[in-house]
Amino acid sequence: MQKNAFKEGFTRIISFGGDGTHNEVLNGVLLSAEEKFGKTVLNFSDEEKDKLPTLAVVSIGSGNNFRKTLKLPKDVKSTLKIVFSNSAKPIDVGGFRIHRFLGKSCKKIFPQYLKWGIFWGCYRQGKQRKEINF
């Protein structure tokens, strides 16, 4: 759905959900834009960035790291006031390619705050095991 929203020229996409939902919407929009522009998101020109829709997030998940990073209010009503006020904040994104068994691969794009999620996952896994190999 989010890929189609970009292709059809929507200027704003509102994502209701948790961090996972917001991440999937972000991936759909930016991967679709990469297809259209023929380059990775990290190489978009300012003109191409201006063609991207604004992603508005209304966090109703359990962790809500996206909301916390952007310093958005907890309650939906206050967040929606910001969404419709046309005040946008740029965010940093990163990307990686996952190579799977039998040569299949996929690309993922993530907002910069994800690094904390990766570290937390390693920490939590380390606490569950006596030895962890990287």
GIPE-V320156 format. One record per residue. N is the residue number from 1. RES is the residue in one letter. OMEGA is omega in whole degrees, -180 to 180 (999 if undefined). NEAR is the number of other C-alpha atoms within 8 Angstrom. Layout:
n->N res->RES omega->OMEGA near->NEAR
n->N res->RES omega->OMEGA near->NEAR
//
This chain:
n->1 res->M omega->-178 near->5
n->2 res->Q omega->176 near->9
n->3 res->K omega->179 near->10
n->4 res->N omega->180 near->7
n->5 res->A omega->178 near->11
n->6 res->F omega->-178 near->14
n->7 res->K omega->-179 near->8
n->8 res->E omega->173 near->6
n->9 res->G omega->177 near->7
n->10 res->F omega->-179 near->9
n->11 res->T omega->178 near->8
n->12 res->R omega->176 near->8
n->13 res->I omega->179 near->11
n->14 res->I omega->-179 near->8
n->15 res->S omega->174 near->11
n->16 res->F omega->179 near->10
n->17 res->G omega->179 near->12
n->18 res->G omega->-177 near->12
n->19 res->D omega->179 near->12
n->20 res->G omega->178 near->7
n->21 res->T omega->180 near->10
n->22 res->H omega->180 near->13
n->23 res->N omega->179 near->11
n->24 res->E omega->178 near->8
n->25 res->V omega->178 near->10
n->26 res->L omega->179 near->11
n->27 res->N omega->-179 near->11
n->28 res->G omega->-178 near->11
n->29 res->V omega->-174 near->13
n->30 res->L omega->177 near->10
n->31 res->L omega->175 near->11
n->32 res->S omega->178 near->11
n->33 res->A omega->177 near->11
n->34 res->E omega->177 near->11
n->35 res->E omega->-177 near->8
n->36 res->K omega->-175 near->6
n->37 res->F omega->177 near->8
n->38 res->G omega->178 near->6
n->39 res->K omega->-180 near->8
n->40 res->T omega->-178 near->7
n->41 res->V omega->-180 near->9
n->42 res->L omega->-180 near->5
n->43 res->N omega->178 near->6
n->44 res->F omega->174 near->11
n->45 res->S omega->177 near->6
n->46 res->D omega->179 near->6
n->47 res->E omega->179 near->7
n->48 res->E omega->177 near->9
n->49 res->K omega->179 near->8
n->50 res->D omega->179 near->7
n->51 res->K omega->180 near->6
n->52 res->L omega->176 near->10
n->53 res->P omega->173 near->11
n->54 res->T omega->176 near->8
n->55 res->L omega->177 near->9
n->56 res->A omega->-178 near->9
n->57 res->V omega->173 near->11
n->58 res->V omega->-172 near->12
n->59 res->S omega->178 near->13
n->60 res->I omega->180 near->9
n->61 res->G omega->-177 near->8
n->62 res->S omega->-178 near->5
n->63 res->G omega->177 near->6
n->64 res->N omega->177 near->11
n->65 res->N omega->178 near->8
n->66 res->F omega->180 near->10
n->67 res->R omega->-178 near->13
n->68 res->K omega->180 near->8
n->69 res->T omega->-180 near->8
n->70 res->L omega->180 near->6
n->71 res->K omega->176 near->6
n->72 res->L omega->180 near->8
n->73 res->P omega->-179 near->8
n->74 res->K omega->-174 near->8
n->75 res->D omega->-175 near->6
n->76 res->V omega->-177 near->10
n->77 res->K omega->179 near->6
n->78 res->S omega->178 near->9
n->79 res->T omega->180 near->12
n->80 res->L omega->176 near->9
n->81 res->K omega->178 near->8
n->82 res->I omega->-180 near->9
n->83 res->V omega->-176 near->10
n->84 res->F omega->177 near->7
n->85 res->S omega->180 near->6
n->86 res->N omega->175 near->6
n->87 res->S omega->-177 near->7
n->88 res->A omega->176 near->5
n->89 res->K omega->176 near->4
n->90 res->P omega->176 near->4
n->91 res->I omega->175 near->6
n->92 res->D omega->176 near->6
n->93 res->V omega->174 near->8
n->94 res->G omega->180 near->9
n->95 res->G omega->175 near->8
n->96 res->F omega->178 near->7
n->97 res->R omega->178 near->8
n->98 res->I omega->177 near->8
n->99 res->H omega->-177 near->8
n->100 res->R omega->177 near->7
n->101 res->F omega->180 near->5
n->102 res->L omega->172 near->4
n->103 res->G omega->178 near->6
n->104 res->K omega->178 near->7
n->105 res->S omega->175 near->8
n->106 res->C omega->-180 near->7
n->107 res->K omega->176 near->8
n->108 res->K omega->175 near->9
n->109 res->I omega->-178 near->13
n->110 res->F omega->174 near->11
n->111 res->P omega->-172 near->10
n->112 res->Q omega->-177 near->9
n->113 res->Y omega->-177 near->9
n->114 res->L omega->-178 near->8
n->115 res->K omega->179 near->7
n->116 res->W omega->177 near->7
n->117 res->G omega->179 near->8
n->118 res->I omega->-180 near->8
n->119 res->F omega->179 near->8
n->120 res->W omega->179 near->8
n->121 res->G omega->177 near->8
n->122 res->C omega->180 near->8
n->123 res->Y omega->-178 near->8
n->124 res->R omega->179 near->8
n->125 res->Q omega->179 near->9
n->126 res->G omega->179 near->10
n->127 res->K omega->-179 near->7
n->128 res->Q omega->-179 near->6
n->129 res->R omega->177 near->7
n->130 res->K omega->-179 near->6
n->131 res->E omega->179 near->5
n->132 res->I omega->-180 near->7
n->133 res->N omega->177 near->3
n->134 res->F omega->999 near->2
//
